Each structure stands twice: as C-alpha cells, then as structure tokens.
Amino acid sequence: MDQLNYYLHYTLFTLGKVEFSLLGIFKFLMAIVILIWLSWKLKDLLVKRILVRYNDDIGVRQALATIARYIFVVTGLFVIVHSSGIDLSGLALLGGALGVGIGFGLQNITNNFVSGVVILLERPVKVGDRIEVSGTTGDVVKISARATTVVTNDGISVIIPNSELVSTRVTNWSLTGKMVRFKIPVPVAYGTDQDLVLKLLMEVAAEDPNVATDPVPSIRLSQFGSNSLVFELVIWTSKLMHRQGMMRSRINQAVYRKFAQHNIEIPLPKMDIQVKNSIEPKDS
C-alpha cells in the first residue's frame, strides 16, 4: 500500500506552481467526465420536466436546453481548472499561441460550432422541423454543436454541418406552422361541363380526411392547354406534410375514380398530321 500510495502521489510534471501526480490527473479527468454527464442530465431535465410546463414546442425547449448546457459546461470547466490550482493567467500566453494554430487547423469545426449557436439563437431550423437543403428532405431530430441530424422518409439519417444550414438556402416547410399547401393540376377535355368538374373536385377534397377545412380548398382554371382545360385543385394539409408524394397520389386516385364514375374524359396528348400529295398523276 505504501508503494501504491507512492506511485499515486509521484509528481509526473509541474505546470507553474502546481504539481501533477497520477492521482491528481485521475481526479481531474473524473471531474470532467462527471461534468459532461451532469450537463446531459441537466439538458434532459430542462427539456422533459421544466421547460415543457411553459412551452409545448420541442424545438424551443431543445434550443434553450442546449444553450444552458453550453453555459454549464464552460462554467464547470472554469471551476474545475481553478480548483485544481492551475493559474489561468499563466496559461494566457500559451492559450494565445494555441489559438492561432487552432484557428487554422480547426476552422471548420469552429465555423460549425458558431453556426450551431446561431441556429439555436435565431432558430431558423429547430428540432421537429421539416426541411429541404441541398436536395435532402427530412425531419430535424437533433442539433448538436457541430452538425444537425436529419432523418428522411426512407429512415436514413443525414448529418449536415451546421455551417451549411447557415450559409446555403434552406427550405423549412414548418417554420411558420404545420400547414402546407398543395396545388394539383387536373386536365379535362374541352367541352366538359365545368360546373360538374368543380363540384366533383370539391367532393374529392371534402372526402379526404387529410385535407384541412380551414383554409378551405379552392379550384381555379390555370390554363388553356393544347388539348385540354387544366384546372388546379388547391388544398391544405397538416397530416401528410411529411408525405407529399402520398398526398398527391391519394388526391389523383380519387379524382380519377370520380371522373370515371361521371364519364369525364382526361385527355391524352394527341397530334393531327396532314399528308399532302404533291405529285400529279400522269395522263395515260
């Protein structure tokens, strides 16, 4: 035991006036591990127990809890270093020299971290949002210090650097709410009873449980096509916002069935070709 105690308290190196032994380093590292563990527990407590009483938006709670965790970790690290006896003023020169190297070597990580803080403060994107960026569409499930995790409809997790969300164009389908609009073109043959078409399209919208009643669906004649009148069914939905392909498919199938029941023609593209014979017959 005396020999073990000797090795545990043996001075490995000296930093300023502080002597570091094996036991001291172990305590220092354990304090950091406990600090990080407590920071995660604090974030979970804020998101699931405290902030939920004041705000139902998961994105708001995640943003506030993440900022609180960053402040807790920075403050905790300062307390741990100070309590270990390390003179922080003595590390200022060393920190300045390292800062230059870190600025060049870790500029991408620093850029992503700062971008993550901007995202949490300005909240252009938050957890639970439906976004589209650089051809990737999915739900935001996590915003960390370096990157944001987006899960697509195929269940694939895409890791997007935070700097990309700040510097590039991002389409946020749910920033202003969970309601989105669909415009579905419906071609019909010329000469079709327009009043009947309007009536049937409104029935299709009313019969689909995923179509919102407020705002109410609307129909407009969008264009005169080469071989058809093109109506546009405008609907709103909050239930299938994440499944846009399915929503369009449901409406198109319902329109096709309605039109088939009432013998309304959905015209196919066609072309008239005239052949002229310019060769005159010879006299016999």
Residue, then its C-alpha position, 0 to 999 in steps of 0.5 A: m500500500d505504501q508503494l501504491n500510495y507512492y506511485l499515486h502521489y509521484t509528481l509526473f510534471t509541474l505546470g507553474k506552481v502546481e504539481f501533477s501526480l497520477l492521482g491528481i490527473f485521475k481526479f481531474l479527468m473524473a471531474i470532467v467526465i462527471l461534468i459532461w454527464l451532469s450537463w446531459k442530465l441537466k439538458d434532459l431535465l430542462v427539456k422533459r420536466i421544466l421547460v415543457r410546463y411553459n412551452d409545448d414546442i420541442g424545438v424551443r425547449q431543445a434550443l434553450a436546453t442546449i444553450a444552458r448546457y453550453i453555459f454549464v459546461v464552460t462554467g464547470l470547466f472554469v471551476i474545475v481548472h481553478s480548483s485544481g490550482i492551475d493559474l489561468s493567467g499563466l496559461a494566457l500566453l500559451g492559450g494565445a499561441l494555441g489559438v492561432g494554430i487552432g484557428f487554422g487547423l480547426q476552422n471548420i469545426t469552429n465555423n460549425f460550432v458558431s453556426g450551431v449557436v446561431i441556429l439555436l439563437e435565431r432558430p431558423v431550423k429547430v428540432g421537429d422541423r421539416i426541411e429541404v437543403s441541398g436536395t435532402t428532405g427530412d425531419v430535424v431530430k437533433i442539433s448538436a454543436r457541430a452538425t444537425t441530424v436529419v432523418t428522411n422518409d426512407g429512415i436514413s439519417v443525414i448529418i449536415p454541418n451546421s455551417e451549411l444550414v447557415s450559409t446555403r438556402v434552406t427550405n423549412w416547410s414548418l417554420t411558420g406552422k404545420m400547414v402546407r399547401f398543395k396545388i394539383p393540376v387536373p386536365v379535362a377535355y374541352g367541352t366538359d361541363q365545368d360546373l360538374v368538374l368543380k363540384l366533383l373536385m370539391e367532393v374529392a377534397a371534402e372526402d379526404p380526411n387529410v385535407a384541412t377545412d380551414p383554409v378551405p380548398s379552392i379550384r381555379l382554371s390555370q390554363f388553356g392547354s393544347n388539348s385540354l382545360v387544366f384546372e388546379l385543385v388547391i388544398w391544405t394539409s397538416k397530416l401528410m406534410h411529411r408525405q407529399g408524394m402520398m398526398r398527391s397520389r391519394i388526391n389523383q386516385a380519387v379524382y380519377r375514380k370520380f371522373a370515371q364514375h361521371n364519364i369525364e374524359i382526361p385527355l391524352p396528348k394527341m397530334d393531327i398530321q396532314v399528308k399532302n400529295s404533291i405529285e400529279p398523276k400522269d395522263s395515260 
